Amino acid sequence: VTVVEEAGQDRLAALIAATIGWLLIGTAWAQAEKVSDRDQQFLKQAAHAGTAEVKLGAMAKEQAASPEVQEFGQRMLTDHTKANEALMALAQAKDISVPAEMDEQHQETAERLSKMQGSQFDREFMRHMVKDHEKAVQLFSMASQESQDAEIKAFATKTLPTLQEHLQLARQLAQQLKAS
């Protein structure tokens, strides 16, 4: 009987040891998978800004007088919709909640621009696009260099050249509008 009891105790000890081992591995894995607060903040800021670019791009298609500004608006709509979809998929995979709407600052800009038409809209929209893309390039540059999460870093790095191109185009259009 004692041999059976010892075998039972050995099995119980082995089961407890295995359970503790799996718990430790699971805890270590969960900690490794946790996305830093800084990376989460990047995703949230990028989501706010990307949503704003889509909305403002759509406004430019409707309200701009210049065909170049209308075309730029379409580019914002197309490129930022694509980037937003990638960002949302990444955030979902990381189990991070990101906003699907503009922040208050972008909402105020959209309201102000919605009251403008023609060349006044064109100048103000392009001025805003330069300012927004300067911030976006800075945000994505920092994330592409400093993100602790490999997938977030890859997303920032992949998106950055498009944002840099948008900034260059926005600056050129803003200059043209000032000159005319």
Secondary structure, DSSP 8 states (H G I E B T S, - for coil): -HHHHHHHHHHHHHHHHHHHHHHHHHHHHHHHH---HHHHHHHHHHHHHHHHHHHHHHHHHHHBSSHHHHHHHHHHHHHHHHHHHHHHHHHHHTT----SS--HHHHHHHHHHHT--HHHHHHHHHHHHHHHHHHHHHHHHHHHHH-SSHHHHHHHHHHHHHHHHHHHHHHHHHHHHHH-
